[in-house]
Amino acid sequence: MIRVLVADDQAMVRTGFGMILGAEPDIEVVAEARDGVEAVAEARRTKPDVALMDIRMPRMDGLEALKQIANDVHVVVCTTFDHDEYVHTALTNGACGFLLKDAGPNLLIEAVRAAVTGDALISPSVTVRLLQHMHTPAPQQPHNLSARELDVVKLAAIGKTNAEIAQELFISIGTVKTHLASVQAKLDARNRVEIAAWAWESRLVGQK
């Protein structure tokens, strides 16, 4: 069972998310929070697997709350605002996904499951577009990744799921996960999104 905390200052949003997620057999909403202070407190009290975190909230915003709990909880930022600076800060603070509130129920459910499994943490429609503009592209950085690991990284960085990567490279999903775990260790990346950010910053993807 995936245990979820929903943090949003709008009661209707919390209720709506709760109804959508609660209808799934493998997801349980264990806590709600109206602001960042409550989000941090509830995260520490209930120890959820995933926190859906709004950005603009009173007392403490979602970005600061994220920073305080990201080491213990998989945080997916869920907001109305997809400004580049928000995404940059969210990813820097440890978010493992970025979702717009109007994305629809299916993507909301997928984002929660993805945060736990490490699959599809990058939405091609949102996060990849913003990753391209997060920083001024730097020259390709030295690394000790194998050729196959680089193949996996490039596909992950453009929003491919583990299953899609496996199909394209003719390898098993387990092998994809093994490669990503190795890459994460070599790059000292906290999650799949940081691996993708490194790929964009190193100009491994996005070049004409």
Disulfide bonds with the S-S distance in Angstrom:
none
